[in-house]
Amino acid sequence: MLPKIIVDERIRAVCPEMSIGMIRASVRNCDTDALLWGEIEAECAKISAQYELLEVNKRPAVAATRRLYKALGKDPNRYRVASEALCRRVIRGLGLYRINALVDIINLVSLKSGYAISGLDADKIVGDTMAMGVGEAGEHYEGIGRGVLNIDGLPVYRDAVGGIATPTSDEERTKITLHTVTLQMNINAFGPEMPLDETIAWSVDLLRRYTAATDVETAIVEP
C-alpha cells in the first residue's frame, strides 16, 4: 500500500506547484544487465551532448530544488541535488557506478527527468506515513556512501523512526539492496520538467522489464 504523504508548510510555501510521483511495487532486484546498462549509456550520451557543466543547475527541476534549498538556508553548491550531481558526473566523463538494477533504474530516470528521486526498500520503512519536513541541527542522518550527513535545512522524508530520504542522499537504514523485494519510489518534482505522469509511466515500464515488477501502485500527490 502506498504511504500517506504529509508535507511541511514551509516547503509548500516555497514550492506551491510541487508534486510527488509515487510508485510501490513488488520487485526482483538483480545485477544490472547489458540491456539496461545500454539504456543508461545512451542517456548519458544525450546529457553530455545537451549540457555544459555549468548549465546543469539551470535544468528546471534542478533549479527548483536548488531554490528550495536556498529558501531553507542550505547551500545547494555544497549539498548538491542528487540529479544535478549525477549529470555533473556524466558531463565530466566520470560515468556512473553500476550498482544494481533498481538503483540504476532510479539513476536513469533521474538523469532523464531532472528530478531527485527517493528510492527506498519499502519493507524497511516504519509506519504508513512519510512526512516531508525540514532537517534540524544535530539530527542524525547517515547518507548512503557519505557517512553522517548534516541535514539541517534540507528537505527530509521521515518515517515513524526518523529521516529516510533527502533530495541529496537517501539514508542507509532504508537502502535498496539485492535483497529488496518491495520498492518505494518517490519522484520529487519541486518544479516541473518532464511531465510527471510520463515519468511515472516510464519508470514502471523499466521496473517491469528489468525487475519483473508486479503489484504496481502509483499516485501523484499535490500537497
PyMOL commands that set and color helices and strands:
alter all, ss='L'
color gray80, all
select helices_A, chain A and resi 9-14+34-50+53-58+60-71+82-91+101-113+122-124+172-174+196-211
alter helices_A, ss='H'
color red, helices_A
select strands_A, chain A and resi 4-7+19-26+116-121+129-134+142-143+147-148+155-158+163-165+182-189+214-221
alter strands_A, ss='S'
color yellow, strands_A
deselect
rebuild
show_as cartoon
